[in-house]
Amino acid sequence: MVKKVITALGVAAALGCLTPAASAQTQAAPDCQYGSSYGVVVQPPAPITAVVGGARVGTVEVCRDSNYNYWGFAIYNSPMTVSEYAQVYLNRFRDGTLTETITCDNAGGNGYIEPGQTRCWTPKLTGLSGHWSFQAYSEKYSSHTGALLAAGHTGIIR
């Protein structure tokens, strides 16, 4: 009986019916990056939409690691042009009151999204206490005029 199960699993793997655990991480790679590792999206990614026309230009997310540290993350569909930049902001609330806002430019983040880049993440903030909740948002600007080109935000989440 065990031999039949092992044979069936081998055939299923050969036919591509089974997905190795490593490929699940690879598929998740565009979401919740932090350095060379990845966290989990706390809720479905929120769209970042263009101010003019409303086209979806990227997503913004609140991410979490296994130690209940949270960070904001955004990924744009195409790199910033020489006249664009974008930022991600992470709001942290304690019992519903905003206590702080950090950006990708704070220590531990990877810096705002510059020309040629598509993503950035904020530093991690603890969320271990049940008193904390978080919201992430991203804004894309013209570096020539300062005009807001696109924006998106998540809900306030735990």
N, C-alpha and C positions, 0 to 999 in steps of 0.2 A: 504493500500500500504506500509506504513512504517513498519507494522508488518511483511509483507512478506520479506522485505529487511533485517530486523533484524533476522528473522528466517533463511534466506539464508546465512547470515554472520555467524551465529551460527553453521550451518551445515558445511560450508566451514572450519571454525576453527576446528571443531571436526574431520574433515577428514584430517586435516593437510595441507590444501590448503593455509592458511594464515600463515605467519611467524611473530611472535611478534617482535617488534622493538628491544627488548633486545637481541634476538638471532643474529641479524645482527651484533651487537657489539661483541658478543662472537665469531662469525666467523671471525671477523676482528682482534681479539686479537693477533694473531702471528705477525701482522704488526704494525709498528709505536708505539711501547710501549715507554712510558716515565714514570717511576715510576709505580704507580698503574693505570695510565690512558693511553689512546691511542689517537693518532692523525690520520690524513689522509695521505695516500701516495700521494705525489705530482705527480708522474708519475709511470708507472709500475715498480715494483722492478727489479733491475739489478742482474743478476746471479753472484755468486762468484764461480769461477772454479779452480780446482786443476791445478797446474803448470804441473804436469806429468799426462798425460792421458786426461785432460780437463773435468773430471766429474764435474757436478754441486754439490757443497758442501754447498751452502747457498744462501742468498740474501742480498743485501744492498739497502737501501732506503733513500731518502730525505723525511722527514715528516714535517707536518705543523699543528699548532693548529688554533683555531678560531681567535686568536689575531695576526696571521701572524708571529708567532715565528717558526723558523725552526730548525730541528736537524737531525743528521745522526743516522741511526739505522741499525744493521745487526743481522741476525739470521742464525745460522749454522744448518745443518740438524742433526748433532749429536754432543754431548758434546766434548770439547777439551780433548785429552788424557793427561797424566801426562807430556808428552814431547812437548805439543803444547800450543800456545796462539794466540789470534787474537786481532786486534784493528780496530776501526772505526775512520775515519777522515772526518771532514766536512770543505770544503773550502767555504769561502764567498768572493764574488767578488762585487766590486762597479763599475758600468759602464764597466764591462768586465775585470777589473784589480783585480788580487788576493790581498785581503787585510789581510786575516788571515786564519789560519788552526787550528782547535781545535780537540781534541780527547776525547774518553770516560774517560780518566784520568783527564781531566780538571774539576774544581769545577762545580758541577751540572750534571756531567755524572755519570755513575755507575761503572766506572773502566773497564780496558781491560777485554777481555774474558779469564778467567782462566781455568785450568783443571776442568772438570765436568760441565762447563757452556756452553751455546749456544748463548747468546745474549749480546749486549751492546748498549748504546745510549750515544750520546754526549750531552753537555749542549745545551740549546736553544739559538739561536741568532735571533735578530729582522730582519725581512724582510719587515717591513711595507712600507718603501720607495720603489718606483718602480725602484730605482737604484741598488738594491741588487739582486744577483742570487747566486745559491748554487750548490755544487757537493759533493756527498758522495762517499767514497771508503773504502774498508775493505781489510786487508791483514792478512793472517794466517802464522805463523812462527813455526819453530822447536826451542824449547827452549834449545836444546843441541848444535845445529850447527848454529843457526841463519838463516838457509836457508828459503827462501820464499816457502811456500807450496801451497798457493792458493791466488787469488786476484780477485777483481771485483769492478767496479765503475759505477756510474750513469752518465748521460750526465749533462751538466751545465744547470740548470733549474731555473725558477722563481717560 
